[in-house]
């Protein structure tokens, strides 16, 4: 009897009680099969749901990968365009350096290459995506280095041009007055008072009394007073070895120490000092030696505001 299980169940109504006997081994086998079926059903359900989740994730990853590939392709195109622009800038920059009297940047310096692992090593140890990003990073790093080099070069060019501009601004280069005419040149001439040959250290412009006299370059007033035979005189120190003098003035509009700009009015034409009539005596000195002022008027009758 221990080898069987007896199940009793009551039938509907008064039909009595009925018993069923099942062998233990068969009951256990049926239980095991039932448990196994339930477990298999649960496992299959979990597996199916997992596959559905994985499929959704895979689709999402594929979409993201497609977008990323598009962005990488666009970035690569922008890098190519930027590198072409940098090459054009390299040529323009070297032209600017030549205009500033600077040596051009050598091509090997401009390329500013850097070291890296062997290509075979990259093939073996890096994935395709890693190699793509590594190449993009190298290109970007090269452009960054070139832009820094370009900025340093332009700073150098600007510094040189600013120095040259300062020199140009302080070099006598315009006519000291508007109107009038040249009445006496620089060099040997007959003295109008003695009739003897003498050296004229400047040039004379005949003009009406009161005609404005302009500074011919930027500088600082070092003299603004009466000075012997030149009468009322203004002297300007322009730096870089240049000095100019304006004599026989009727009036002086500046004082010693005043900083002036090219074209600024410093006085008016007069007839003071040793003079035979209203005119401007104009001198140019370079390192205390007199120069022909006409060499520093470029060109005649051109004025700068």
C-alpha positions as CSV (number, residue, x, y, z in Angstrom):
1,X,0.0,0.0,0.0
2,X,3.0,2.4,0.6
3,X,3.7,2.2,-3.1
4,X,0.5,3.9,-3.9
5,X,-1.2,7.2,-3.3
6,X,-5.0,7.0,-2.6
7,X,-7.1,10.1,-3.6
8,X,-10.7,10.3,-2.3
9,X,-13.2,12.8,-3.8
10,X,-16.9,13.2,-3.1
11,X,-19.1,13.2,-6.1
12,X,-22.0,15.6,-6.5
13,X,-25.2,14.9,-4.8
14,X,-25.4,11.7,-2.9
15,X,-23.4,9.7,-5.4
16,X,-21.0,8.7,-2.7
17,X,-17.2,8.8,-2.3
18,X,-14.9,7.5,-4.9
19,X,-11.2,6.7,-4.5
20,X,-8.3,6.7,-7.0
21,X,-5.0,4.9,-6.5
22,X,-1.9,6.1,-8.2
23,X,1.5,4.6,-7.9
24,X,4.0,6.8,-6.1
25,X,6.6,6.7,-8.9
26,X,4.0,7.8,-11.4
27,X,2.8,10.6,-9.2
28,X,6.4,11.8,-8.6
29,X,7.2,11.6,-12.3
30,X,4.1,13.6,-13.1
31,X,5.0,16.2,-10.5
32,X,8.5,16.5,-11.8
33,X,7.2,16.9,-15.4
34,X,4.8,19.6,-14.2
35,X,7.5,21.5,-12.4
36,X,9.8,21.2,-15.4
37,X,7.1,22.4,-17.8
38,X,6.4,25.4,-15.6
39,X,10.1,26.2,-15.3
40,X,10.6,25.8,-19.1
41,X,7.6,28.0,-19.8
42,X,9.0,30.7,-17.4
43,X,12.5,30.4,-18.9
44,X,11.1,30.7,-22.4
45,X,9.1,33.8,-21.4
46,X,12.1,35.4,-19.8
47,X,14.2,34.6,-22.8
48,X,11.7,36.0,-25.3
49,X,11.3,39.2,-23.3
50,X,15.1,39.5,-23.1
51,X,15.4,39.0,-26.8
52,X,12.7,41.7,-27.4
53,X,14.6,44.1,-25.1
54,X,17.9,43.3,-26.8
55,X,16.3,43.8,-30.2
56,X,15.0,47.2,-29.1
57,X,18.4,48.1,-27.8
58,X,20.1,46.9,-31.0
59,X,17.8,49.1,-33.1
60,X,18.5,52.1,-30.9
61,X,22.3,51.5,-31.1
62,X,22.1,51.1,-34.9
63,X,20.3,54.4,-35.2
64,X,22.8,56.1,-32.9
65,X,25.6,54.6,-34.8
66,X,24.2,55.8,-38.1
67,X,23.8,59.4,-36.7
68,X,27.4,59.2,-35.3
69,X,28.8,58.1,-38.6
70,X,27.0,61.0,-40.3
71,X,28.5,63.5,-37.8
72,X,31.9,62.0,-38.2
73,X,31.7,62.3,-42.0
74,X,30.6,65.9,-41.7
75,X,33.4,66.6,-39.2
76,X,36.0,65.0,-41.5
77,X,34.7,67.3,-44.4
78,X,35.0,70.4,-42.2
79,X,38.5,69.4,-41.2
80,X,39.5,69.0,-44.8
81,X,38.1,72.4,-45.6
82,X,39.8,73.9,-42.6
83,X,43.1,72.4,-43.5
84,X,42.8,73.9,-47.0
85,X,42.0,77.3,-45.5
86,X,45.1,77.0,-43.3
87,X,47.2,76.3,-46.3
88,X,45.9,79.4,-48.0
89,X,46.5,81.4,-44.8
90,X,50.1,80.0,-44.7
91,X,50.8,81.5,-48.2
92,X,49.2,84.8,-47.3
93,X,51.0,85.0,-44.1
94,X,54.4,84.4,-45.8
95,X,53.5,87.3,-48.2
96,X,52.8,89.5,-45.2
97,X,56.1,88.5,-43.6
98,X,57.9,89.5,-46.7
99,X,56.2,92.9,-46.7
100,X,57.3,93.3,-43.1
101,X,60.9,92.3,-44.1
102,X,60.6,89.1,-42.1
103,X,61.7,85.6,-43.3
104,X,58.9,83.3,-44.4
105,X,58.0,80.4,-42.1
106,X,59.7,77.2,-43.4
107,X,57.3,74.5,-44.5
108,X,58.7,71.9,-42.1
109,X,58.1,74.3,-39.2
110,X,54.6,75.0,-40.4
111,X,53.7,71.3,-40.6
112,X,54.9,70.9,-37.0
113,X,54.5,67.1,-37.1
114,X,54.4,64.9,-34.0
115,X,55.4,61.3,-33.3
116,X,53.1,58.4,-32.7
117,X,52.8,54.6,-32.6
118,X,53.7,52.5,-35.6
119,X,50.9,52.0,-38.2
120,X,51.2,48.2,-37.8
121,X,50.7,48.6,-34.1
122,X,47.6,50.7,-34.6
123,X,46.2,48.0,-37.0
124,X,46.8,45.2,-34.4
125,X,45.7,46.9,-31.2
126,X,43.1,49.5,-32.1
127,X,39.6,49.0,-33.4
128,X,38.3,50.7,-36.5
129,X,36.5,53.4,-34.5
130,X,39.5,54.0,-32.4
131,X,41.7,54.5,-35.5
132,X,39.1,56.9,-37.0
133,X,39.0,59.0,-33.8
134,X,42.8,58.9,-33.4
135,X,43.2,60.2,-37.0
136,X,40.7,63.0,-36.3
137,X,42.4,63.9,-33.1
138,X,45.8,64.1,-34.8
139,X,44.4,66.4,-37.6
140,X,42.7,68.6,-35.0
141,X,45.8,68.8,-32.9
142,X,47.8,69.8,-36.0
143,X,45.4,72.6,-36.8
144,X,45.5,73.9,-33.3
145,X,49.3,74.0,-33.4
146,X,49.3,75.7,-36.7
147,X,46.8,78.3,-35.5
148,X,49.0,79.1,-32.5
149,X,52.1,79.4,-34.8
150,X,50.1,81.7,-37.1
151,X,49.0,83.9,-34.2
152,X,52.6,84.3,-33.0
153,X,53.6,85.1,-36.6
154,X,50.9,87.8,-37.0
155,X,51.8,89.3,-33.6
156,X,55.4,89.6,-34.9
157,X,54.2,91.1,-38.2
158,X,52.0,93.6,-36.4
159,X,54.8,94.7,-34.1
160,X,57.1,95.3,-37.1
161,X,54.5,97.2,-39.0
162,X,53.6,99.3,-35.9
163,X,57.3,100.2,-35.5
164,X,57.5,101.1,-39.2
165,X,54.3,103.2,-38.9
166,X,55.8,105.1,-35.9
167,X,59.0,105.7,-37.9
168,X,57.0,107.0,-40.9
169,X,54.9,109.2,-38.7
170,X,58.0,110.8,-37.3
171,X,59.8,111.3,-40.6
172,X,59.3,114.7,-42.3
173,X,57.4,114.0,-45.5
174,X,55.0,116.9,-46.4
175,X,55.2,120.5,-47.5
176,X,55.1,122.8,-44.5
177,X,52.5,125.1,-45.9
178,X,49.7,125.3,-48.4
179,X,50.1,127.8,-51.2
180,X,53.1,130.0,-51.8
181,X,56.1,129.1,-54.0
182,X,59.6,128.0,-53.6
183,X,61.8,131.1,-53.6
184,X,65.2,129.8,-52.5
185,X,66.7,126.3,-52.6
186,X,69.1,124.4,-50.3
187,X,72.9,124.8,-50.7
188,X,75.1,127.5,-52.1
189,X,73.5,130.8,-53.1
190,X,74.1,134.5,-53.1
191,X,73.3,136.2,-49.8
192,X,70.5,138.8,-50.4
193,X,72.1,141.2,-47.9
194,X,75.8,140.9,-48.6
195,X,75.8,139.7,-52.2
196,X,78.4,137.1,-51.4
197,X,78.1,133.3,-51.9
198,X,77.0,131.5,-48.8
199,X,75.4,128.2,-47.8
200,X,71.7,128.2,-47.4
201,X,70.8,125.5,-44.8
202,X,67.2,125.2,-45.7
203,X,64.6,126.3,-48.3
204,X,62.4,129.4,-48.5
205,X,58.8,129.5,-49.4
206,X,57.4,132.9,-50.3
207,X,53.9,133.3,-49.0
208,X,51.5,135.9,-47.6
209,X,51.9,136.9,-44.0
210,X,49.6,134.9,-41.8
211,X,49.7,131.8,-44.0
212,X,49.4,128.7,-41.6
213,X,52.6,126.7,-41.1
214,X,52.3,123.0,-40.5
215,X,54.5,120.5,-38.7
216,X,55.8,118.0,-41.3
217,X,55.8,115.0,-39.0
218,X,54.9,114.0,-35.4
219,X,57.2,115.2,-32.7
220,X,57.8,117.4,-29.6
221,X,58.4,121.1,-29.6
222,X,62.0,121.9,-28.4
223,X,62.0,125.6,-29.3
224,X,59.3,128.2,-29.7
225,X,60.8,131.7,-29.4
226,X,62.8,134.4,-31.0
227,X,66.2,133.2,-32.1
228,X,68.7,135.6,-33.8
229,X,68.5,136.0,-37.5
230,X,65.7,133.5,-37.9
231,X,63.3,135.7,-35.9
232,X,60.5,133.8,-34.4
233,X,61.4,130.1,-34.7
234,X,59.7,126.7,-33.9
235,X,62.0,123.7,-33.6
236,X,60.5,120.2,-33.5
237,X,62.3,117.0,-32.4
238,X,60.8,114.1,-34.3
239,X,63.0,111.3,-32.9
240,X,65.0,108.8,-34.9
241,X,67.5,111.6,-35.5
242,X,65.2,114.0,-37.3
243,X,64.7,117.7,-36.4
244,X,62.9,120.4,-38.3
245,X,63.0,124.2,-37.9
246,X,60.5,126.9,-39.1
247,X,61.8,130.5,-39.2
248,X,60.7,134.1,-39.7
249,X,57.3,133.4,-38.3
250,X,54.8,136.1,-37.6
251,X,53.1,134.2,-34.8
252,X,53.8,131.0,-32.8
253,X,50.9,128.7,-31.8
254,X,52.8,126.1,-29.7
255,X,54.9,126.1,-26.6
256,X,58.0,124.1,-25.7
257,X,57.3,120.5,-24.7
258,X,54.0,120.4,-26.7
259,X,53.5,117.1,-28.6
260,X,52.2,117.6,-32.1
261,X,51.0,115.5,-35.0
262,X,51.9,115.8,-38.7
263,X,49.8,118.6,-40.3
264,X,49.2,120.4,-37.0
265,X,49.4,124.3,-37.3
266,X,52.5,125.5,-35.3
267,X,52.5,129.2,-36.5
268,X,52.1,131.6,-39.4
269,X,54.3,133.0,-42.1
270,X,55.9,136.3,-41.2
271,X,58.9,138.6,-41.8
272,X,60.7,138.5,-38.5
273,X,64.5,138.3,-38.1
274,X,66.9,138.8,-41.0
275,X,64.4,138.7,-43.8
276,X,63.7,140.7,-47.0
277,X,60.0,139.9,-47.1
278,X,57.3,137.6,-45.7
279,X,58.4,134.0,-46.2
280,X,59.0,130.7,-44.4
281,X,62.5,129.4,-43.8
282,X,62.3,125.6,-43.4
283,X,65.2,123.3,-42.3
284,X,65.5,119.5,-42.0
285,X,68.3,118.1,-39.8
286,X,69.2,114.4,-39.5
287,X,71.6,113.6,-36.6
288,X,72.5,117.3,-36.4
289,X,73.4,117.5,-40.1
290,X,71.4,119.7,-42.5
291,X,69.6,117.9,-45.3
292,X,67.9,119.2,-48.4
293,X,64.2,119.5,-47.2
294,X,63.0,118.9,-50.8
295,X,64.1,115.3,-50.4
296,X,61.6,114.9,-47.5
297,X,58.5,116.2,-49.4
298,X,56.9,113.2,-51.0
299,X,55.4,114.1,-53.4
300,X,55.1,117.9,-54.0
301,X,51.7,119.4,-53.1
302,X,50.4,116.3,-51.3
303,X,49.2,116.8,-47.8
304,X,48.1,114.4,-45.1
305,X,45.3,115.0,-42.6
